[in-house]
Amino acid sequence: MRKKDFSLESLHVSQDSAKCPICGKLYKDSKSETKVIRREGPLFLVHTTCKNCGTSVLGNIVTFDNVVGSVGVLTDLTFADTLYFRRAKRIKVDDVIDLHRKLERD
């Protein structure tokens, strides 16, 4: 069996059966919007906001052969927030240690 490319069209098809974890409304029925934050091959990081209740979910969607898998977490981040943090400077271990020492002194 030949592996298929997980296209954006496939991403939207997989969302047809997805529903909001809070209100239970199908995303497609509430005209919810799923936006791609990042794509690496068959892996998508997406942000979805339920238009029915306003709940946002960050999700990973991946495919292998003809199987689609996903996992999501509730978030209060907007899509714009996710882009901001994606571009933000990474926090290093030394940054955390420095902050801890400063807080201990104060």
C-alpha positions as CSV (number, residue, x, y, z in Angstrom):
1,M,0.0,0.0,0.0
2,R,1.3,3.4,-1.0
3,K,1.5,6.1,1.7
4,K,-0.6,9.2,1.0
5,D,0.5,12.7,1.7
6,F,-1.5,14.3,4.5
7,S,-2.7,17.3,2.7
8,L,-4.6,20.3,4.1
9,E,-7.7,18.8,2.5
10,S,-7.2,15.7,4.5
11,L,-6.9,17.8,7.6
12,H,-10.3,19.4,7.0
13,V,-11.9,16.1,6.2
14,S,-10.6,14.7,9.6
15,Q,-12.2,17.7,11.3
16,D,-15.6,16.8,9.9
17,S,-16.1,14.2,12.7
18,A,-14.4,16.2,15.4
19,K,-16.5,17.8,18.1
20,C,-15.9,20.4,20.9
21,P,-14.9,18.7,24.2
22,I,-17.0,21.2,26.2
23,C,-20.3,21.6,24.4
24,G,-20.2,18.5,22.2
25,K,-21.1,20.4,19.0
26,L,-19.5,19.1,15.8
27,Y,-16.9,21.7,14.7
28,K,-18.2,21.6,11.1
29,D,-21.8,22.3,12.3
30,S,-20.8,25.3,14.4
31,K,-18.6,26.7,11.6
32,S,-15.6,26.5,13.8
33,E,-12.3,27.5,12.4
34,T,-9.1,25.3,12.5
35,K,-5.9,27.1,11.6
36,V,-2.5,25.5,11.0
37,I,0.2,26.8,13.3
38,R,2.9,24.5,12.0
39,R,3.3,21.6,9.6
40,E,6.2,19.1,9.5
41,G,5.5,16.4,6.9
42,P,2.5,14.5,8.1
43,L,2.3,16.3,11.5
44,F,0.1,19.4,12.0
45,L,-0.1,21.6,15.0
46,V,-3.5,23.3,14.8
47,H,-5.6,25.8,16.8
48,T,-9.4,25.3,16.8
49,T,-12.0,27.6,18.3
50,C,-15.6,26.4,18.7
51,K,-17.9,29.0,17.4
52,N,-20.7,27.6,19.5
53,C,-19.1,28.0,23.0
54,G,-15.8,29.8,22.4
55,T,-13.6,27.0,23.7
56,S,-10.1,26.8,22.1
57,V,-8.1,23.6,21.6
58,L,-4.5,23.1,20.5
59,G,-4.1,19.8,18.7
60,N,-1.6,17.6,17.0
61,I,-2.9,15.7,14.0
62,V,-0.8,13.0,12.3
63,T,-1.3,10.3,9.8
64,F,0.5,7.1,9.1
65,D,-0.6,5.1,6.0
66,N,-4.4,5.5,6.1
67,V,-4.7,6.1,9.8
68,V,-5.3,9.5,11.3
69,G,-4.5,10.2,14.9
70,S,-5.0,13.3,17.0
71,V,-4.6,14.6,20.5
72,G,-5.7,18.0,21.8
73,V,-5.6,20.1,24.9
74,L,-7.9,22.9,26.0
75,T,-6.3,26.3,26.0
76,D,-7.0,30.0,26.6
77,L,-4.6,31.0,23.9
78,T,-5.9,32.6,20.8
79,F,-4.4,31.7,17.4
80,A,-2.4,35.0,17.5
81,D,-1.0,34.0,20.9
82,T,0.2,30.7,19.5
83,L,2.1,32.5,16.7
84,Y,3.6,35.0,19.2
85,F,4.9,32.2,21.5
86,R,6.1,30.2,18.5
87,R,8.3,33.1,17.5
88,A,9.4,34.1,21.0
89,K,12.9,33.6,22.2
90,R,13.3,30.2,23.9
91,I,13.8,30.1,27.7
92,K,17.0,28.5,28.7
93,V,17.8,26.6,31.9
94,D,20.1,29.4,32.9
95,D,17.3,31.9,32.6
96,V,15.2,29.9,35.0
97,I,18.1,29.5,37.5
98,D,18.8,33.3,37.3
99,L,15.2,34.1,38.0
100,H,15.1,31.7,40.9
101,R,18.2,33.3,42.5
102,K,16.8,36.8,42.0
103,L,13.5,35.8,43.6
104,E,15.3,34.3,46.6
105,R,17.3,37.5,47.1
106,D,14.2,39.7,46.9
